[in-house]
């Protein structure tokens, strides 16, 4: 098994691995989930001994602290570019991951195990005699039309196990309340919104220089940063470009399949397709730096399922734009206006209405004063509330107390 820069792989776990205070279990690549990276790094910076079990992605830049011991069990399936694996391979990967979790828990003997989402919870059932168990759900997993026995059973087991977990965490308050009712939890899950870490100042951006080198200099820039798929309102945004200033450009930062790119370009209003620019996949710090050079950001999540409907606190880019000081055009939906419009950080619109999207983008691009005012407000709210240090503080304190009962703050860092 390969390891990235700064990673330490677990080997001969029953006999040689150093003891762990915390183990994080994610059935994906940690770099695809910035909140998981933030948690691991913050806990390590607090002086705790942290381990991570996750999957590998070739070429992914390392985002975890070198102090964190990491085991990547197998390569992650690329849903955008690869056909589904055959059943025998999926089962083999499942068994390897289960074996890895059992090995690391037995060898490292962590005091607290944090499992992410439905799949993570399946590999870490509550074990009160061995460790405290935390379930942190990024997504709200509800019934889906035509789902098979496996997904249905996974959801049922996650709900059952959550009732015996020591702590349940969600990224959105509406998701937390729905899950509490659905799973029959005695207490409402804690809420830790998916904010970036505190950014003292936005990074210097290479975006405009990069575009000039490729022959796209000048004009206002509207940025989208993140996964490029079916639920982000991107064809609608491209269709709305007829209402943007004629020299404006739509810059997309993230992995996109050929079919997704074609759909967005086909949706672009007449004459606008050559102003839609795909910059491809970048590491998270690189993507943030690129986005910092734009004039406005888009976060047009569409309510195509229950999880997307209740996503006010869960959308990373919503808070990343705030950290960068970018005014944003974002979707309506439960809790969104309270974060964005109430804090004068951007405009909320129907994410399926190109005319409404275009009018909001045009309003921002035509008023430097409005952009500056919203950008300053966004930065203020990021520094005071919408940063991961603030969001995670209460849960982090609980984890530290459970990991080392009676230890002082000085002892954590020594």
KOLKOL-323648 format. One line per field, with one value per residue (C-alpha): residue in one letter; chain; z, y, x; residue number from 1. Coordinates in nm, 2 decimals, decimal comma, padded with zeros to 4 digits. Each point is the difference from the previous one (the first is absolute). Last residue first. Layout:
KOLKOL-323648
bagu = c(A ...) $
drentor = c(A ...) $
Z = c(Z ...) $
Y = c(Y ...) $
X = c(X ...) $
sekol = c(NUM ...) $
***
This chain:
KOLKOL-323648
bagu = c(X X X X X X X X X X X X X X X X X X X X X X X X X X X X X X X X X X X X X X X X X X X X X X X X X X X X X X X X X X X X X X X X X X X X X X X X X X X X X X X X X X X X X X X X X X X X X X X X X X X X X X X X X X X X X X X X X X X X X X X X X X X X X X X X X X X X X X X X X X X X X X X X X X X X X X X X X X X X X X X X X X X X X X X X X X X X X X X X X X X X X X X X X X X X X X X X X X X X X X X X X X X X X X X X X X X X X X X X X X X X X X X X X X X X X X X X X X X X X X X X X X X X X X X X X X X X X X X X X X X X X X X X X X X X X X X X X X X X X X X X X X X X X X X X X X X X X X X X X X X X X X X X X X X X X X X X X X X X X X X X X X X X X X X X X X X X X X X X X X X X X X X X X X X X X X X X X X X X X X X X X X X X X X X X X X X X X X X X X X X X X X X X X X X X X X X X X X X X X X X X X X X X X X X X X X X X X X) $
drentor = c(A A A A A A A A A A A A A A A A A A A A A A A A A A A A A A A A A A A A A A A A A A A A A A A A A A A A A A A A A A A A A A A A A A A A A A A A A A A A A A A A A A A A A A A A A A A A A A A A A A A A A A A A A A A A A A A A A A A A A A A A A A A A A A A A A A A A A A A A A A A A A A A A A A A A A A A A A A A A A A A A A A A A A A A A A A A A A A A A A A A A A A A A A A A A A A A A A A A A A A A A A A A A A A A A A A A A A A A A A A A A A A A A A A A A A A A A A A A A A A A A A A A A A A A A A A A A A A A A A A A A A A A A A A A A A A A A A A A A A A A A A A A A A A A A A A A A A A A A A A A A A A A A A A A A A A A A A A A A A A A A A A A A A A A A A A A A A A A A A A A A A A A A A A A A A A A A A A A A A A A A A A A A A A A A A A A A A A A A A A A A A A A A A A A A A A A A A A A A A A A A A A A A A A A A A A A A A A) $
Z = c(02,59 -00,18 00,18 00,33 -00,01 -00,06 00,31 -00,01 00,23 -00,25 -00,30 -00,31 00,16 00,10 -00,34 -00,19 00,20 -00,05 -00,38 -00,01 00,16 -00,21 -00,34 -00,13 00,14 -00,13 -00,32 -00,10 -00,05 00,33 00,06 -00,28 -00,26 00,10 -00,04 -00,34 -00,13 00,11 -00,17 -00,32 00,01 00,03 -00,27 -00,24 00,05 -00,06 -00,31 -00,15 -00,34 00,07 00,30 -00,16 -00,31 00,21 00,17 -00,33 -00,16 00,28 -00,01 -00,38 00,02 00,24 00,14 00,29 00,12 00,14 00,32 -00,02 00,18 00,32 00,17 00,32 -00,03 -00,37 00,04 00,32 00,08 -00,37 -00,02 00,30 -00,20 -00,37 -00,24 -00,21 -00,02 -00,18 00,19 00,11 00,03 00,31 -00,02 00,33 -00,12 -00,33 00,21 00,20 -00,29 -00,16 00,28 -00,03 00,32 00,21 -00,24 -00,14 00,08 -00,36 -00,12 00,25 -00,08 -00,37 -00,31 00,21 -00,23 00,14 -00,17 00,17 -00,24 00,08 -00,08 -00,12 -00,05 00,11 00,33 -00,20 -00,12 00,35 00,14 -00,28 00,07 00,37 -00,08 -00,25 -00,36 -00,24 -00,34 -00,11 -00,21 -00,16 -00,12 -00,21 -00,32 00,07 00,02 -00,36 00,05 00,36 00,15 00,04 -00,26 00,19 00,33 -00,15 -00,19 00,31 00,20 -00,28 -00,01 00,37 00,23 00,28 00,16 -00,06 -00,23 -00,13 -00,16 -00,18 -00,04 -00,31 -00,09 00,35 00,13 -00,10 -00,30 00,25 00,16 -00,22 00,14 00,36 -00,09 -00,14 00,33 00,25 00,24 00,01 -00,32 00,03 00,03 00,35 00,13 -00,08 -00,22 -00,08 -00,17 -00,16 -00,12 -00,32 -00,10 -00,13 -00,16 -00,23 00,19 00,17 00,09 00,18 00,21 00,08 00,11 00,21 00,18 00,33 00,31 00,29 00,20 00,35 00,35 -00,14 00,29 -00,11 -00,27 00,10 -00,02 00,28 00,33 00,15 00,30 -00,04 00,18 00,30 00,07 -00,35 -00,17 -00,33 -00,21 00,26 00,07 -00,37 -00,09 00,28 -00,10 -00,37 00,08 00,22 -00,27 00,01 00,23 00,31 00,22 00,33 00,23 -00,26 00,12 -00,19 -00,29 -00,04 -00,08 -00,25 -00,17 -00,01 -00,17 -00,25 -00,09 -00,04 -00,25 -00,19 -00,02 -00,07 -00,31 -00,05 -00,25 00,12 00,27 00,38 00,19 00,06 00,13 -00,10 00,19 00,29 00,29 00,22 00,32 00,20 00,33 00,03 00,12 00,25 -00,16 -00,35 -00,24 -00,35 -00,21 -00,35 -00,07 00,14 -00,27 -00,27 00,14 00,04 00,17 00,29 00,29 00,25 00,34 00,26 -00,27 00,06 -00,27 -00,07 00,05 -00,16 -00,28 -00,08 00,02 -00,23 -00,25 00,00 -00,08 -00,28 -00,15 00,02 -00,18 -00,26 -00,07 -00,01 -00,26 -00,20 -00,01 -00,09 -00,31 00,03 -00,13 -00,33 00,05 -00,08 00,22 00,27 00,06 00,22 00,29 00,01 00,29 00,38 00,05 00,35 00,17 00,31 00,05 00,10 -00,37 00,01 -00,25 -00,34 -00,23 -00,36 -00,19 -00,29 00,02 00,23 00,32 00,24 00,38 00,34 00,21 00,32 00,26 00,31 00,17 00,05 -00,09 -00,34 -00,06 00,08 -00,23 -00,28 00,02 00,03 -00,29 -00,22 00,07 -00,07 -00,33 -00,13 -00,34 00,16 00,24 -00,28 00,05 00,25 00,29 00,34 00,24 00,30 00,31 00,30 -00,18 00,14 -00,22 -00,24 00,06 00,11 -00,11 -00,28 -00,20 -00,23 00,02 -00,27 00,08 -00,24 -00,04 -00,37 -00,13 00,08 -00,23 00,10) $
Y = c(01,86 00,15 -00,21 00,03 00,38 -00,01 -00,22 -00,37 -00,14 -00,25 -00,04 -00,10 00,08 00,35 00,06 -00,12 00,22 00,30 -00,07 -00,02 00,34 00,16 -00,14 00,30 00,26 -00,17 -00,09 00,36 00,16 00,19 00,30 -00,02 -00,13 00,26 00,29 -00,14 -00,02 00,35 00,13 -00,18 00,12 00,36 -00,04 -00,17 00,26 00,29 -00,17 -00,01 -00,14 -00,34 -00,05 00,10 -00,20 -00,31 00,05 00,06 -00,30 -00,23 00,13 -00,05 -00,34 -00,13 -00,34 00,13 00,22 00,29 00,11 00,30 00,05 00,07 00,24 -00,21 -00,04 -00,08 -00,28 -00,20 00,07 -00,01 -00,36 -00,14 -00,20 00,07 00,27 -00,05 00,20 00,31 00,09 00,30 -00,11 00,09 -00,31 -00,14 00,07 -00,18 -00,30 00,01 -00,06 -00,22 -00,26 -00,06 -00,17 00,28 00,09 -00,35 -00,12 -00,01 -00,17 -00,28 -00,05 -00,04 00,22 00,32 00,18 00,15 00,33 00,09 00,27 00,23 00,37 00,22 -00,28 00,01 -00,19 -00,29 -00,09 00,01 -00,21 -00,26 -00,02 -00,05 -00,28 -00,17 00,06 -00,17 00,17 00,36 -00,01 00,34 00,11 00,32 -00,20 -00,13 00,35 00,07 -00,11 -00,10 -00,28 -00,32 -00,20 00,10 -00,12 -00,33 -00,06 00,06 -00,25 -00,26 00,04 -00,06 00,29 00,03 00,34 00,38 00,16 00,35 00,19 00,31 00,35 00,21 00,02 00,10 -00,28 -00,04 -00,23 -00,20 -00,15 -00,32 -00,06 00,03 -00,23 -00,25 00,03 -00,04 -00,20 -00,33 -00,18 00,00 00,22 -00,05 00,32 00,36 00,23 00,34 00,31 00,22 00,35 00,09 -00,01 -00,26 -00,33 -00,09 -00,29 00,20 00,26 -00,27 -00,11 00,36 00,06 -00,30 00,01 00,11 00,12 -00,18 00,16 00,13 -00,15 -00,30 -00,19 -00,36 -00,06 -00,04 -00,32 00,08 -00,19 -00,08 -00,23 -00,27 00,05 -00,22 -00,31 -00,14 -00,17 -00,05 00,19 00,26 00,07 -00,02 00,27 00,22 -00,04 00,06 00,32 00,12 -00,07 -00,16 -00,29 -00,15 -00,30 -00,07 -00,30 -00,24 -00,24 00,16 00,06 -00,38 -00,05 00,29 -00,11 -00,36 00,11 00,21 -00,29 -00,24 00,23 00,05 -00,38 -00,11 00,21 00,36 00,05 00,34 00,12 -00,01 00,26 00,06 00,35 00,07 00,11 -00,22 -00,02 -00,31 00,01 -00,31 -00,01 -00,29 -00,36 -00,10 00,24 -00,16 00,18 -00,15 00,12 -00,14 00,07 00,35 00,09 -00,10 00,21 00,32 00,04 -00,20 00,16 -00,24 00,12 -00,16 -00,16 -00,34 00,03 -00,38 -00,12 00,31 00,00 -00,37 00,01 00,30 -00,16 -00,32 00,19 00,18 -00,31 -00,17 00,29 00,01 -00,37 00,04 00,28 -00,21 -00,30 00,22 00,14 00,36 00,28 00,16 00,27 00,37 00,18 -00,26 -00,03 -00,30 00,06 -00,20 -00,23 00,01 00,33 -00,01 00,32 00,10 00,38 00,20 00,08 00,21 -00,11 00,18 -00,21 00,08 -00,26 -00,15 -00,34 00,00 -00,21 -00,12 00,07 -00,10 00,29 00,00 00,28 00,03 00,31 00,31 00,26 00,03 -00,36 00,07 00,30 -00,20 -00,29 00,23 00,22 -00,30 -00,13 00,34 00,01 -00,32 -00,10 00,02 -00,28 -00,25 -00,21 -00,25 00,23 -00,13 00,25 -00,15 00,20 -00,05 -00,25 -00,22 -00,06 -00,29 -00,28 -00,32 -00,02 00,24 -00,17 00,31 00,32 00,25 00,34 00,27 00,31 -00,03 -00,26 -00,37 -00,30 -00,34) $
X = c(00,25 -00,30 -00,27 00,18 -00,02 -00,37 -00,03 -00,06 -00,28 -00,14 00,23 -00,19 -00,34 00,10 00,16 -00,31 -00,23 00,22 00,01 -00,38 -00,03 00,27 -00,10 -00,19 00,24 00,32 -00,19 -00,07 -00,34 -00,04 00,23 00,26 -00,24 -00,26 00,24 00,13 -00,36 -00,08 00,31 -00,09 -00,36 00,11 00,26 -00,24 -00,27 00,25 00,14 -00,36 -00,06 00,14 -00,22 -00,33 00,09 00,05 -00,33 -00,19 00,17 -00,10 -00,36 -00,01 00,16 -00,27 00,09 00,22 -00,29 00,20 00,19 00,23 00,33 00,19 -00,24 -00,01 -00,38 00,05 00,25 -00,04 -00,36 -00,08 00,12 -00,19 -00,26 00,04 00,09 00,31 00,32 00,14 00,32 00,20 00,37 00,19 00,22 -00,14 -00,36 00,07 00,12 -00,32 -00,23 00,26 -00,01 -00,38 -00,12 -00,14 -00,29 -00,03 -00,36 -00,13 00,32 -00,04 -00,36 00,05 00,00 00,00 00,24 00,33 00,08 00,33 00,15 00,29 00,06 00,28 00,26 00,37 -00,07 -00,13 00,34 00,15 -00,28 00,05 00,37 -00,06 -00,25 00,22 -00,10 -00,24 -00,07 00,01 -00,32 -00,07 -00,35 00,06 00,02 -00,35 -00,15 -00,09 -00,36 -00,07 00,19 -00,21 00,21 00,32 -00,14 -00,12 00,33 00,20 -00,21 00,03 00,38 00,02 00,08 00,25 00,02 00,04 -00,26 00,05 -00,29 00,12 -00,13 00,05 -00,37 -00,11 -00,22 -00,37 00,07 00,22 -00,31 00,02 00,35 -00,14 -00,29 00,24 00,20 -00,28 00,21 -00,20 00,10 00,38 00,31 00,14 00,16 00,07 -00,22 00,14 -00,14 00,26 -00,04 00,19 00,36 00,24 -00,11 00,28 00,14 00,28 -00,26 -00,21 00,29 00,09 -00,36 -00,01 00,33 -00,16 00,17 -00,16 -00,29 00,11 -00,01 -00,18 -00,17 -00,05 -00,26 -00,37 -00,20 -00,25 00,05 -00,34 -00,04 -00,27 -00,33 -00,03 -00,20 00,05 -00,29 00,17 -00,25 -00,07 00,36 00,09 -00,25 00,12 00,37 -00,08 -00,17 00,29 00,26 00,35 -00,11 00,16 -00,10 00,17 00,03 -00,15 -00,27 -00,29 00,23 00,05 -00,37 -00,01 00,32 -00,13 -00,33 00,19 00,23 -00,30 -00,17 00,33 00,05 -00,36 -00,04 -00,11 -00,28 -00,10 00,24 -00,05 00,20 00,37 00,06 00,36 00,32 -00,09 00,25 -00,05 00,20 00,09 00,17 00,24 00,05 -00,27 -00,25 00,03 -00,23 00,02 00,29 00,00 -00,37 00,04 00,25 -00,25 -00,28 00,20 00,33 00,14 00,18 00,17 00,09 00,23 00,22 00,14 00,27 00,03 -00,35 -00,16 00,25 -00,05 -00,38 -00,02 00,24 -00,20 -00,32 00,18 00,14 -00,35 -00,17 00,27 -00,04 -00,38 00,03 00,24 -00,23 -00,30 00,16 00,13 -00,23 00,13 00,26 00,03 -00,25 -00,04 00,38 00,03 00,24 00,33 00,05 00,05 00,16 00,14 00,11 00,19 -00,03 00,31 00,07 -00,33 -00,26 -00,04 00,21 -00,05 -00,20 00,20 -00,17 -00,30 00,03 -00,26 -00,04 00,12 00,13 00,20 00,04 00,22 -00,14 00,22 -00,27 00,17 -00,09 -00,37 00,00 00,16 -00,24 -00,30 00,10 00,07 -00,34 -00,16 00,20 -00,16 00,15 00,34 -00,11 -00,04 -00,31 -00,13 00,10 00,11 00,17 00,19 00,08 00,23 00,23 00,27 00,30 -00,02 00,25 -00,17 -00,36 00,05 00,27 00,00 -00,20 00,10 00,15 -00,09 00,22 00,02 -00,24 00,00 00,00 -00,13) $
sekol = c(414 413 412 411 410 409 408 407 406 405 404 403 402 401 400 399 398 397 396 395 394 393 392 391 390 389 388 387 386 385 384 383 382 381 380 379 378 377 376 375 374 373 372 371 370 369 368 367 366 365 364 363 362 361 360 359 358 357 356 355 354 353 352 351 350 349 348 347 346 345 344 343 342 341 340 339 338 337 336 335 334 333 332 331 330 329 328 327 326 325 324 323 322 321 320 319 318 317 316 315 314 313 312 311 310 309 308 307 306 305 304 303 302 301 300 299 298 297 296 295 294 293 292 291 290 289 288 287 286 285 284 283 282 281 280 279 278 277 276 275 274 273 272 271 270 269 268 267 266 265 264 263 262 261 260 259 258 257 256 255 254 253 252 251 250 249 248 247 246 245 244 243 242 241 240 239 238 237 236 235 234 233 232 231 230 229 228 227 226 225 224 223 222 221 220 219 218 217 216 215 214 213 212 211 210 209 208 207 206 205 204 203 202 201 200 199 198 197 196 195 194 193 192 191 190 189 188 187 186 185 184 183 182 181 180 179 178 177 176 175 174 173 172 171 170 169 168 167 166 165 164 163 162 161 160 159 158 157 156 155 154 153 152 151 150 149 148 147 146 145 144 143 142 141 140 139 138 137 136 135 134 133 132 131 130 129 128 127 126 125 124 123 122 121 120 119 118 117 116 115 114 113 112 111 110 109 108 107 106 105 104 103 102 101 100 99 98 97 96 95 94 93 92 91 90 89 88 87 86 85 84 83 82 81 80 79 78 77 76 75 74 73 72 71 70 69 68 67 66 65 64 63 62 61 60 59 58 57 56 55 54 53 52 51 50 49 48 47 46 45 44 43 42 41 40 39 38 37 36 35 34 33 32 31 30 29 28 27 26 25 24 23 22 21 20 19 18 17 16 15 14 13 12 11 10 9 8 7 6 5 4 3 2 1) $
***
